[in-house]
Amino acid sequence: MNGRYVFPLLSAVSLLAYGGLVVIERCLGTLRGQATAQTIALYLLAFAVYLVALVWLENGGTWSAVWAWGTGIGARFFLLWTTPSLSDDVYRYIWDGHVAVNGFSPYAYPVDNHLLDFLAIPERGLVNHAWMASPYLPSAQLLFFLTALIGRHPILLQGIMVLIDLGAALVIAKLLEFTAFPARRLLLYLWSPLVIVEVAHGAHVDAWMVLLTLLAVQASLKQKPAGRHSVLAPLFLALATLTKLIPALLAPVLFWRWSWFQRLLYPMLVLLVLLPFGLGAGWGLNQELNGRGLFGAILIYSSRWKFNSGLFFALEQMLGGGDSIAATTSAKLLVGFLLAAILLLVFILAQRYRGPRATLRLAALPFMAYLLLTPTFHPWYLLIVLAFIPFLPPTAGEDRRWWLAAFPWIYLSGTAVFSYLAYGDPAQVYERPWVRLLQWLPTILLLAAALCSLWQVPPPEGNKQAPLR
């Protein structure tokens, strides 16, 4: 086949897969339950096209920004015409925004509290864990509030998240250019089926967190002494942390690129924003675990919830099984220690390797560690890792074994969709052991292979003790 037709053909098949998801949702009213098998099949078709496109481009295929962006935007546009059903988080977003617009703190009362009955809207009955107040932090709440000023339909949040996600893709493209990576690596994010489905269909607020995190890294790489980026970098990271706490894991990487002013400004901004919300609705750190207050729902999430985990599950089983409180507690302490050790290692490596490429690669490590060790793993948790995957493979003059660092996460992004089988019966969540093995065993083996191989690869000269930019 003539090479100039390959990209258009791949684009067409990819869009056909996403169009199929729209048809299924329109016909059956959902993408899970009775539609789960068809959803997985079409997702895997999109993933297969994604892999073929990556291989073709890496082996001499002609990169076309027009086809890449056109297909990425088109796929997202298609899924805007589906109603979120793989996850019902969007209804919590709508409720939180609705409550805030009417002058109430989303942290003060659980969704089902009778004091909020006069604010009842249809979406209230669709919120999961309605016995808790909101688990989402103030930066996310700002987004929900602004959206609620416009309206309450899920498509509004889907559209806003898509625009935010495309903004993140644009930042990735700029970072690829800044660090002299091939432009074609953008496809790793832009065409990722997981990114497209979880943002355009699921409307997950993680897209907002990803954009802010990328902006924080971009500002850190481009900053000059006393320039505007010196304020923007900690500001963006603070806003990302105030969406979900996970971006705080980036602090050990950026520490060496920041001045003491920035190192102090970041936590101060976080605390200053949290303070009025905590004082107004309570901090939620009491022993009752009633889900109220700023951190009440987050505390329940971190102490009680477990789903589809990787290494945490293996450790828990070795220590006595998931039914043992002692085993669960010990496993959590152990993964906490492992995460702290990895963050310390990243902190040391970030001090030694300060080049822009090294910073981008090291930025992925804390998020990878978190996903491996967390007791709860949903597909959209991968968004933050996938945003840094384009910077892992090699550029000109680098060892091709750097691709091994990306393979585990590309694989996991393709198989994470099987976790939706747990919701095949909407009335009862059932985790299938083979799904966990399918997702995590190859991922961990690929990671082990990458570590063994990359351990022998000398770091690129341009990354070692490079001057700050």
TORZA-817808 format. One record per residue (C-alpha): residue number from 1; z, x, y. Coordinates in steps of 0.05 Angstrom, whole numbers, plus 5000, padded with zeros to 4 digits. Layout:
BEGIN
pt pos NUM | w Z | u X | v Y
...
# end
This chain:
BEGIN
pt pos 1 | w 5000 | u 5000 | v 5000
pt pos 2 | w 4984 | u 5023 | v 5070
pt pos 3 | w 5048 | u 5050 | v 5100
pt pos 4 | w 5041 | u 5011 | v 5165
pt pos 5 | w 5050 | u 4946 | v 5127
pt pos 6 | w 5115 | u 4965 | v 5091
pt pos 7 | w 5163 | u 4952 | v 5149
pt pos 8 | w 5132 | u 4883 | v 5165
pt pos 9 | w 5134 | u 4865 | v 5091
pt pos 10 | w 5207 | u 4885 | v 5084
pt pos 11 | w 5223 | u 4847 | v 5148
pt pos 12 | w 5189 | u 4784 | v 5121
pt pos 13 | w 5226 | u 4786 | v 5054
pt pos 14 | w 5292 | u 4799 | v 5090
pt pos 15 | w 5282 | u 4740 | v 5136
pt pos 16 | w 5262 | u 4697 | v 5077
pt pos 17 | w 5329 | u 4712 | v 5044
pt pos 18 | w 5368 | u 4692 | v 5106
pt pos 19 | w 5324 | u 4631 | v 5115
pt pos 20 | w 5342 | u 4612 | v 5044
pt pos 21 | w 5416 | u 4613 | v 5062
pt pos 22 | w 5401 | u 4565 | v 5119
pt pos 23 | w 5364 | u 4518 | v 5071
pt pos 24 | w 5421 | u 4519 | v 5021
pt pos 25 | w 5473 | u 4505 | v 5074
pt pos 26 | w 5432 | u 4449 | v 5102
pt pos 27 | w 5421 | u 4417 | v 5034
pt pos 28 | w 5491 | u 4426 | v 5004
pt pos 29 | w 5532 | u 4429 | v 5067
pt pos 30 | w 5565 | u 4495 | v 5047
pt pos 31 | w 5552 | u 4566 | v 5024
pt pos 32 | w 5611 | u 4567 | v 4976
pt pos 33 | w 5636 | u 4518 | v 4923
pt pos 34 | w 5575 | u 4491 | v 4887
pt pos 35 | w 5530 | u 4537 | v 4929
pt pos 36 | w 5566 | u 4602 | v 4914
pt pos 37 | w 5517 | u 4627 | v 4861
pt pos 38 | w 5456 | u 4614 | v 4904
pt pos 39 | w 5490 | u 4647 | v 4964
pt pos 40 | w 5505 | u 4709 | v 4924
pt pos 41 | w 5433 | u 4712 | v 4897
pt pos 42 | w 5402 | u 4708 | v 4966
pt pos 43 | w 5453 | u 4758 | v 4994
pt pos 44 | w 5434 | u 4807 | v 4939
pt pos 45 | w 5360 | u 4797 | v 4955
pt pos 46 | w 5374 | u 4815 | v 5028
pt pos 47 | w 5416 | u 4875 | v 5004
pt pos 48 | w 5360 | u 4899 | v 4958
pt pos 49 | w 5310 | u 4897 | v 5017
pt pos 50 | w 5361 | u 4934 | v 5059
pt pos 51 | w 5366 | u 4990 | v 5007
pt pos 52 | w 5290 | u 4994 | v 4998
pt pos 53 | w 5282 | u 5000 | v 5074
pt pos 54 | w 5334 | u 5055 | v 5078
pt pos 55 | w 5302 | u 5095 | v 5021
pt pos 56 | w 5232 | u 5085 | v 5049
pt pos 57 | w 5252 | u 5109 | v 5119
pt pos 58 | w 5290 | u 5169 | v 5091
pt pos 59 | w 5228 | u 5190 | v 5052
pt pos 60 | w 5178 | u 5192 | v 5108
pt pos 61 | w 5170 | u 5119 | v 5126
pt pos 62 | w 5151 | u 5104 | v 5198
pt pos 63 | w 5210 | u 5079 | v 5239
pt pos 64 | w 5195 | u 5020 | v 5283
pt pos 65 | w 5248 | u 4999 | v 5333
pt pos 66 | w 5210 | u 4934 | v 5346
pt pos 67 | w 5211 | u 4913 | v 5273
pt pos 68 | w 5282 | u 4937 | v 5262
pt pos 69 | w 5311 | u 4900 | v 5322
pt pos 70 | w 5266 | u 4840 | v 5314
pt pos 71 | w 5288 | u 4830 | v 5242
pt pos 72 | w 5361 | u 4843 | v 5257
pt pos 73 | w 5361 | u 4793 | v 5314
pt pos 74 | w 5319 | u 4742 | v 5275
pt pos 75 | w 5366 | u 4744 | v 5215
pt pos 76 | w 5426 | u 4732 | v 5259
pt pos 77 | w 5390 | u 4676 | v 5296
pt pos 78 | w 5374 | u 4641 | v 5230
pt pos 79 | w 5447 | u 4640 | v 5209
pt pos 80 | w 5469 | u 4610 | v 5274
pt pos 81 | w 5441 | u 4545 | v 5245
pt pos 82 | w 5493 | u 4546 | v 5189
pt pos 83 | w 5563 | u 4519 | v 5197
pt pos 84 | w 5616 | u 4571 | v 5177
pt pos 85 | w 5638 | u 4556 | v 5106
pt pos 86 | w 5650 | u 4623 | v 5072
pt pos 87 | w 5711 | u 4628 | v 5116
pt pos 88 | w 5746 | u 4577 | v 5160
pt pos 89 | w 5775 | u 4627 | v 5209
pt pos 90 | w 5730 | u 4600 | v 5264
pt pos 91 | w 5771 | u 4536 | v 5266
pt pos 92 | w 5834 | u 4576 | v 5281
pt pos 93 | w 5796 | u 4609 | v 5338
pt pos 94 | w 5775 | u 4541 | v 5365
pt pos 95 | w 5845 | u 4513 | v 5360
pt pos 96 | w 5877 | u 4574 | v 5394
pt pos 97 | w 5828 | u 4570 | v 5451
pt pos 98 | w 5839 | u 4495 | v 5458
pt pos 99 | w 5914 | u 4503 | v 5460
pt pos 100 | w 5910 | u 4559 | v 5512
pt pos 101 | w 5863 | u 4520 | v 5557
pt pos 102 | w 5914 | u 4464 | v 5557
pt pos 103 | w 5969 | u 4511 | v 5581
pt pos 104 | w 6005 | u 4526 | v 5515
pt pos 105 | w 6015 | u 4593 | v 5482
pt pos 106 | w 5981 | u 4597 | v 5413
pt pos 107 | w 6041 | u 4638 | v 5390
pt pos 108 | w 6094 | u 4585 | v 5408
pt pos 109 | w 6081 | u 4531 | v 5356
pt pos 110 | w 6049 | u 4526 | v 5287
pt pos 111 | w 5984 | u 4487 | v 5286
pt pos 112 | w 6016 | u 4427 | v 5251
pt pos 113 | w 6076 | u 4422 | v 5297
pt pos 114 | w 6085 | u 4350 | v 5320
pt pos 115 | w 6095 | u 4373 | v 5392
pt pos 116 | w 6021 | u 4389 | v 5393
pt pos 117 | w 5998 | u 4322 | v 5366
pt pos 118 | w 5975 | u 4300 | v 5434
pt pos 119 | w 5925 | u 4358 | v 5434
pt pos 120 | w 5896 | u 4338 | v 5366
pt pos 121 | w 5822 | u 4351 | v 5356
pt pos 122 | w 5781 | u 4347 | v 5291
pt pos 123 | w 5782 | u 4423 | v 5283
pt pos 124 | w 5858 | u 4422 | v 5278
pt pos 125 | w 5854 | u 4393 | v 5208
pt pos 126 | w 5807 | u 4449 | v 5186
pt pos 127 | w 5853 | u 4507 | v 5206
pt pos 128 | w 5880 | u 4546 | v 5147
pt pos 129 | w 5954 | u 4562 | v 5142
pt pos 130 | w 5969 | u 4509 | v 5194
pt pos 131 | w 6044 | u 4520 | v 5184
pt pos 132 | w 6037 | u 4586 | v 5224
pt pos 133 | w 6024 | u 4601 | v 5296
pt pos 134 | w 5966 | u 4647 | v 5312
pt pos 135 | w 5960 | u 4716 | v 5280
pt pos 136 | w 5909 | u 4739 | v 5332
pt pos 137 | w 5930 | u 4785 | v 5388
pt pos 138 | w 5918 | u 4774 | v 5464
pt pos 139 | w 5849 | u 4808 | v 5469
pt pos 140 | w 5823 | u 4760 | v 5416
pt pos 141 | w 5858 | u 4702 | v 5450
pt pos 142 | w 5822 | u 4718 | v 5515
pt pos 143 | w 5756 | u 4710 | v 5478
pt pos 144 | w 5778 | u 4644 | v 5447
pt pos 145 | w 5803 | u 4619 | v 5514
pt pos 146 | w 5737 | u 4635 | v 5550
pt pos 147 | w 5697 | u 4602 | v 5494
pt pos 148 | w 5740 | u 4540 | v 5496
pt pos 149 | w 5724 | u 4532 | v 5570
pt pos 150 | w 5651 | u 4521 | v 5548
pt pos 151 | w 5663 | u 4478 | v 5487
pt pos 152 | w 5692 | u 4472 | v 5417
pt pos 153 | w 5631 | u 4475 | v 5370
pt pos 154 | w 5631 | u 4533 | v 5319
pt pos 155 | w 5560 | u 4553 | v 5341
pt pos 156 | w 5588 | u 4575 | v 5408
pt pos 157 | w 5633 | u 4626 | v 5375
pt pos 158 | w 5578 | u 4645 | v 5327
pt pos 159 | w 5530 | u 4658 | v 5385
pt pos 160 | w 5581 | u 4697 | v 5425
pt pos 161 | w 5599 | u 4740 | v 5364
pt pos 162 | w 5525 | u 4754 | v 5352
pt pos 163 | w 5515 | u 4777 | v 5423
pt pos 164 | w 5577 | u 4821 | v 5416
pt pos 165 | w 5551 | u 4848 | v 5350
pt pos 166 | w 5483 | u 4865 | v 5379
pt pos 167 | w 5520 | u 4900 | v 5436
pt pos 168 | w 5556 | u 4941 | v 5383
pt pos 169 | w 5488 | u 4958 | v 5351
pt pos 170 | w 5463 | u 4980 | v 5420
pt pos 171 | w 5524 | u 5026 | v 5428
pt pos 172 | w 5511 | u 5055 | v 5359
pt pos 173 | w 5438 | u 5069 | v 5379
pt pos 174 | w 5462 | u 5104 | v 5443
pt pos 175 | w 5512 | u 5146 | v 5403
pt pos 176 | w 5458 | u 5165 | v 5353
pt pos 177 | w 5415 | u 5189 | v 5410
pt pos 178 | w 5473 | u 5225 | v 5444
pt pos 179 | w 5490 | u 5263 | v 5380
pt pos 180 | w 5417 | u 5277 | v 5360
pt pos 181 | w 5420 | u 5235 | v 5296
pt pos 182 | w 5354 | u 5202 | v 5275
pt pos 183 | w 5344 | u 5134 | v 5308
pt pos 184 | w 5327 | u 5103 | v 5240
pt pos 185 | w 5401 | u 5109 | v 5219
pt pos 186 | w 5414 | u 5048 | v 5262
pt pos 187 | w 5386 | u 5007 | v 5205
pt pos 188 | w 5449 | u 5022 | v 5165
pt pos 189 | w 5486 | u 4975 | v 5211
pt pos 190 | w 5432 | u 4930 | v 5241
pt pos 191 | w 5405 | u 4906 | v 5175
pt pos 192 | w 5469 | u 4906 | v 5135
pt pos 193 | w 5474 | u 4838 | v 5101
pt pos 194 | w 5549 | u 4840 | v 5105
pt pos 195 | w 5548 | u 4850 | v 5180
pt pos 196 | w 5495 | u 4795 | v 5190
pt pos 197 | w 5530 | u 4743 | v 5147
pt pos 198 | w 5601 | u 4756 | v 5169
pt pos 199 | w 5583 | u 4756 | v 5243
pt pos 200 | w 5527 | u 4705 | v 5250
pt pos 201 | w 5553 | u 4657 | v 5197
pt pos 202 | w 5627 | u 4672 | v 5196
pt pos 203 | w 5637 | u 4686 | v 5270
pt pos 204 | w 5692 | u 4735 | v 5254
pt pos 205 | w 5729 | u 4764 | v 5314
pt pos 206 | w 5724 | u 4833 | v 5281
pt pos 207 | w 5657 | u 4839 | v 5317
pt pos 208 | w 5695 | u 4841 | v 5383
pt pos 209 | w 5743 | u 4893 | v 5355
pt pos 210 | w 5684 | u 4936 | v 5331
pt pos 211 | w 5648 | u 4934 | v 5399
pt pos 212 | w 5711 | u 4954 | v 5436
pt pos 213 | w 5726 | u 5010 | v 5387
pt pos 214 | w 5655 | u 5038 | v 5393
pt pos 215 | w 5660 | u 5035 | v 5469
pt pos 216 | w 5725 | u 5073 | v 5466
pt pos 217 | w 5693 | u 5128 | v 5424
pt pos 218 | w 5631 | u 5130 | v 5468
pt pos 219 | w 5673 | u 5136 | v 5531
pt pos 220 | w 5715 | u 5191 | v 5498
pt pos 221 | w 5652 | u 5231 | v 5480
pt pos 222 | w 5620 | u 5225 | v 5548
pt pos 223 | w 5680 | u 5233 | v 5593
pt pos 224 | w 5686 | u 5286 | v 5647
pt pos 225 | w 5749 | u 5309 | v 5681
pt pos 226 | w 5775 | u 5255 | v 5729
pt pos 227 | w 5713 | u 5212 | v 5714
pt pos 228 | w 5713 | u 5137 | v 5703
pt pos 229 | w 5709 | u 5148 | v 5628
pt pos 230 | w 5779 | u 5178 | v 5630
pt pos 231 | w 5805 | u 5107 | v 5644
pt pos 232 | w 5753 | u 5069 | v 5603
pt pos 233 | w 5767 | u 5104 | v 5537
pt pos 234 | w 5842 | u 5085 | v 5532
pt pos 235 | w 5827 | u 5017 | v 5563
pt pos 236 | w 5774 | u 5000 | v 5510
pt pos 237 | w 5818 | u 5025 | v 5453
pt pos 238 | w 5877 | u 4985 | v 5480
pt pos 239 | w 5834 | u 4922 | v 5482
pt pos 240 | w 5809 | u 4936 | v 5411
pt pos 241 | w 5881 | u 4945 | v 5387
pt pos 242 | w 5900 | u 4881 | v 5422
pt pos 243 | w 5847 | u 4845 | v 5380
pt pos 244 | w 5872 | u 4871 | v 5314
pt pos 245 | w 5920 | u 4929 | v 5304
pt pos 246 | w 5872 | u 4969 | v 5261
pt pos 247 | w 5837 | u 5009 | v 5317
pt pos 248 | w 5904 | u 5043 | v 5331
pt pos 249 | w 5887 | u 5085 | v 5271
pt pos 250 | w 5835 | u 5120 | v 5315
pt pos 251 | w 5889 | u 5152 | v 5359
pt pos 252 | w 5895 | u 5216 | v 5316
pt pos 253 | w 5820 | u 5228 | v 5324
pt pos 254 | w 5816 | u 5217 | v 5399
pt pos 255 | w 5882 | u 5252 | v 5415
pt pos 256 | w 5849 | u 5320 | v 5422
pt pos 257 | w 5793 | u 5293 | v 5466
pt pos 258 | w 5841 | u 5258 | v 5513
pt pos 259 | w 5883 | u 5285 | v 5570
pt pos 260 | w 5958 | u 5270 | v 5573
pt pos 261 | w 5943 | u 5216 | v 5624
pt pos 262 | w 5899 | u 5181 | v 5573
pt pos 263 | w 5948 | u 5192 | v 5516
pt pos 264 | w 6002 | u 5157 | v 5556
pt pos 265 | w 5958 | u 5104 | v 5587
pt pos 266 | w 5935 | u 5076 | v 5520
pt pos 267 | w 6004 | u 5055 | v 5493
pt pos 268 | w 6026 | u 5034 | v 5562
pt pos 269 | w 5967 | u 4986 | v 5568
pt pos 270 | w 5982 | u 4957 | v 5499
pt pos 271 | w 6055 | u 4946 | v 5514
pt pos 272 | w 6042 | u 4917 | v 5584
pt pos 273 | w 5995 | u 4865 | v 5555
pt pos 274 | w 6040 | u 4847 | v 5497
pt pos 275 | w 6103 | u 4841 | v 5540
pt pos 276 | w 6090 | u 4773 | v 5574
pt pos 277 | w 6066 | u 4741 | v 5509
pt pos 278 | w 6127 | u 4766 | v 5470
pt pos 279 | w 6176 | u 4745 | v 5524
pt pos 280 | w 6142 | u 4677 | v 5531
pt pos 281 | w 6134 | u 4656 | v 5459
pt pos 282 | w 6183 | u 4703 | v 5425
pt pos 283 | w 6166 | u 4766 | v 5386
pt pos 284 | w 6168 | u 4734 | v 5317
pt pos 285 | w 6204 | u 4793 | v 5286
pt pos 286 | w 6264 | u 4754 | v 5259
pt pos 287 | w 6280 | u 4747 | v 5186
pt pos 288 | w 6261 | u 4674 | v 5180
pt pos 289 | w 6186 | u 4688 | v 5171
pt pos 290 | w 6169 | u 4621 | v 5202
pt pos 291 | w 6103 | u 4645 | v 5231
pt pos 292 | w 6123 | u 4635 | v 5303
pt pos 293 | w 6121 | u 4685 | v 5360
pt pos 294 | w 6073 | u 4741 | v 5378
pt pos 295 | w 6080 | u 4778 | v 5312
pt pos 296 | w 6107 | u 4722 | v 5268
pt pos 297 | w 6042 | u 4707 | v 5232
pt pos 298 | w 6024 | u 4781 | v 5227
pt pos 299 | w 6092 | u 4795 | v 5195
pt pos 300 | w 6079 | u 4741 | v 5142
pt pos 301 | w 6009 | u 4769 | v 5130
pt pos 302 | w 6035 | u 4840 | v 5120
pt pos 303 | w 6094 | u 4821 | v 5077
pt pos 304 | w 6066 | u 4766 | v 5032
pt pos 305 | w 5991 | u 4764 | v 5028
pt pos 306 | w 5951 | u 4800 | v 4973
pt pos 307 | w 5878 | u 4790 | v 4956
pt pos 308 | w 5822 | u 4830 | v 4925
pt pos 309 | w 5854 | u 4898 | v 4939
pt pos 310 | w 5831 | u 4965 | v 4912
pt pos 311 | w 5879 | u 5023 | v 4903
pt pos 312 | w 5938 | u 4981 | v 4923
pt pos 313 | w 5926 | u 4935 | v 4863
pt pos 314 | w 5921 | u 4995 | v 4816
pt pos 315 | w 5986 | u 5024 | v 4842
pt pos 316 | w 6021 | u 4956 | v 4838
pt pos 317 | w 5999 | u 4947 | v 4765
pt pos 318 | w 6023 | u 5017 | v 4746
pt pos 319 | w 6090 | u 5004 | v 4778
pt pos 320 | w 6104 | u 4938 | v 4742
pt pos 321 | w 6052 | u 4886 | v 4761
pt pos 322 | w 6040 | u 4837 | v 4817
pt pos 323 | w 6096 | u 4790 | v 4795
pt pos 324 | w 6148 | u 4843 | v 4806
pt pos 325 | w 6177 | u 4845 | v 4877
pt pos 326 | w 6201 | u 4916 | v 4864
pt pos 327 | w 6131 | u 4938 | v 4842
pt pos 328 | w 6098 | u 4906 | v 4903
pt pos 329 | w 6150 | u 4937 | v 4950
pt pos 330 | w 6142 | u 5006 | v 4918
pt pos 331 | w 6066 | u 5001 | v 4921
pt pos 332 | w 6069 | u 4984 | v 4995
pt pos 333 | w 6115 | u 5043 | v 5009
pt pos 334 | w 6069 | u 5088 | v 4970
pt pos 335 | w 6005 | u 5066 | v 5005
pt pos 336 | w 6042 | u 5072 | v 5072
pt pos 337 | w 6059 | u 5144 | v 5055
pt pos 338 | w 5987 | u 5158 | v 5033
pt pos 339 | w 5959 | u 5128 | v 5097
pt pos 340 | w 6007 | u 5169 | v 5139
pt pos 341 | w 5986 | u 5232 | v 5101
pt pos 342 | w 5912 | u 5218 | v 5113
pt pos 343 | w 5924 | u 5205 | v 5187
pt pos 344 | w 5960 | u 5272 | v 5192
pt pos 345 | w 5902 | u 5306 | v 5157
pt pos 346 | w 5853 | u 5272 | v 5205
pt pos 347 | w 5896 | u 5294 | v 5264
pt pos 348 | w 5892 | u 5367 | v 5241
pt pos 349 | w 5817 | u 5364 | v 5227
pt pos 350 | w 5804 | u 5331 | v 5294
pt pos 351 | w 5838 | u 5389 | v 5329
pt pos 352 | w 5796 | u 5439 | v 5291
pt pos 353 | w 5728 | u 5403 | v 5294
pt pos 354 | w 5717 | u 5374 | v 5363
pt pos 355 | w 5641 | u 5366 | v 5366
pt pos 356 | w 5614 | u 5296 | v 5379
pt pos 357 | w 5585 | u 5290 | v 5308
pt pos 358 | w 5651 | u 5312 | v 5277
pt pos 359 | w 5689 | u 5263 | v 5320
pt pos 360 | w 5645 | u 5205 | v 5298
pt pos 361 | w 5651 | u 5225 | v 5225
pt pos 362 | w 5726 | u 5234 | v 5229
pt pos 363 | w 5733 | u 5167 | v 5263
pt pos 364 | w 5709 | u 5133 | v 5199
pt pos 365 | w 5764 | u 5165 | v 5156
pt pos 366 | w 5825 | u 5125 | v 5179
pt pos 367 | w 5788 | u 5060 | v 5171
pt pos 368 | w 5763 | u 5080 | v 5102
pt pos 369 | w 5834 | u 5097 | v 5082
pt pos 370 | w 5860 | u 5031 | v 5108
pt pos 371 | w 5809 | u 4991 | v 5067
pt pos 372 | w 5824 | u 5030 | v 5004
pt pos 373 | w 5899 | u 5020 | v 5011
pt pos 374 | w 5907 | u 4951 | v 5041
pt pos 375 | w 5938 | u 4896 | v 4998
pt pos 376 | w 5888 | u 4846 | v 5026
pt pos 377 | w 5813 | u 4858 | v 5030
pt pos 378 | w 5762 | u 4807 | v 5054
pt pos 379 | w 5688 | u 4825 | v 5063
pt pos 380 | w 5690 | u 4823 | v 5139
pt pos 381 | w 5744 | u 4878 | v 5139
pt pos 382 | w 5686 | u 4926 | v 5124
pt pos 383 | w 5654 | u 4915 | v 5193
pt pos 384 | w 5695 | u 4970 | v 5226
pt pos 385 | w 5674 | u 5021 | v 5172
pt pos 386 | w 5601 | u 5000 | v 5172
pt pos 387 | w 5599 | u 5013 | v 5247
pt pos 388 | w 5611 | u 5087 | v 5234
pt pos 389 | w 5567 | u 5093 | v 5171
pt pos 390 | w 5504 | u 5112 | v 5211
pt pos 391 | w 5538 | u 5178 | v 5231
pt pos 392 | w 5557 | u 5200 | v 5161
pt pos 393 | w 5488 | u 5220 | v 5131
pt pos 394 | w 5459 | u 5287 | v 5151
pt pos 395 | w 5415 | u 5303 | v 5209
pt pos 396 | w 5366 | u 5361 | v 5215
pt pos 397 | w 5394 | u 5425 | v 5187
pt pos 398 | w 5453 | u 5393 | v 5151
pt pos 399 | w 5465 | u 5389 | v 5076
pt pos 400 | w 5436 | u 5326 | v 5045
pt pos 401 | w 5501 | u 5317 | v 5007
pt pos 402 | w 5529 | u 5285 | v 5069
pt pos 403 | w 5496 | u 5221 | v 5044
pt pos 404 | w 5549 | u 5219 | v 4990
pt pos 405 | w 5600 | u 5200 | v 5044
pt pos 406 | w 5561 | u 5137 | v 5059
pt pos 407 | w 5544 | u 5114 | v 4989
pt pos 408 | w 5612 | u 5084 | v 4969
pt pos 409 | w 5614 | u 5039 | v 5031
pt pos 410 | w 5541 | u 5017 | v 5025
pt pos 411 | w 5556 | u 4998 | v 4953
pt pos 412 | w 5619 | u 4961 | v 4971
pt pos 413 | w 5583 | u 4923 | v 5026
pt pos 414 | w 5534 | u 4898 | v 4973
pt pos 415 | w 5585 | u 4876 | v 4922
pt pos 416 | w 5639 | u 4848 | v 4969
pt pos 417 | w 5601 | u 4782 | v 4968
pt pos 418 | w 5625 | u 4771 | v 4896
pt pos 419 | w 5695 | u 4760 | v 4923
pt pos 420 | w 5672 | u 4692 | v 4947
pt pos 421 | w 5672 | u 4670 | v 4874
pt pos 422 | w 5747 | u 4664 | v 4882
pt pos 423 | w 5733 | u 4604 | v 4926
pt pos 424 | w 5684 | u 4572 | v 4877
pt pos 425 | w 5734 | u 4515 | v 4871
pt pos 426 | w 5756 | u 4503 | v 4944
pt pos 427 | w 5820 | u 4470 | v 4918
pt pos 428 | w 5843 | u 4532 | v 4880
pt pos 429 | w 5834 | u 4606 | v 4895
pt pos 430 | w 5823 | u 4645 | v 4831
pt pos 431 | w 5810 | u 4721 | v 4831
pt pos 432 | w 5766 | u 4744 | v 4774
pt pos 433 | w 5787 | u 4812 | v 4745
pt pos 434 | w 5714 | u 4832 | v 4733
pt pos 435 | w 5698 | u 4821 | v 4807
pt pos 436 | w 5752 | u 4870 | v 4827
pt pos 437 | w 5726 | u 4921 | v 4777
pt pos 438 | w 5654 | u 4911 | v 4800
pt pos 439 | w 5674 | u 4923 | v 4873
pt pos 440 | w 5726 | u 4977 | v 4869
pt pos 441 | w 5716 | u 5020 | v 4807
pt pos 442 | w 5646 | u 5045 | v 4826
pt pos 443 | w 5668 | u 5052 | v 4899
pt pos 444 | w 5727 | u 5096 | v 4880
pt pos 445 | w 5684 | u 5137 | v 4832
pt pos 446 | w 5631 | u 5147 | v 4886
pt pos 447 | w 5686 | u 5168 | v 4934
pt pos 448 | w 5713 | u 5218 | v 4883
pt pos 449 | w 5643 | u 5246 | v 4873
pt pos 450 | w 5634 | u 5252 | v 4948
pt pos 451 | w 5700 | u 5288 | v 4957
pt pos 452 | w 5685 | u 5337 | v 4901
pt pos 453 | w 5616 | u 5352 | v 4928
pt pos 454 | w 5630 | u 5354 | v 5003
pt pos 455 | w 5690 | u 5398 | v 4992
pt pos 456 | w 5640 | u 5454 | v 4978
pt pos 457 | w 5596 | u 5439 | v 5038
pt pos 458 | w 5611 | u 5482 | v 5098
pt pos 459 | w 5619 | u 5442 | v 5163
pt pos 460 | w 5559 | u 5445 | v 5210
pt pos 461 | w 5567 | u 5502 | v 5260
pt pos 462 | w 5556 | u 5454 | v 5317
pt pos 463 | w 5619 | u 5416 | v 5299
pt pos 464 | w 5670 | u 5472 | v 5294
pt pos 465 | w 5710 | u 5485 | v 5356
pt pos 466 | w 5655 | u 5454 | v 5398
pt pos 467 | w 5672 | u 5445 | v 5472
pt pos 468 | w 5692 | u 5376 | v 5495
pt pos 469 | w 5637 | u 5336 | v 5529
# end
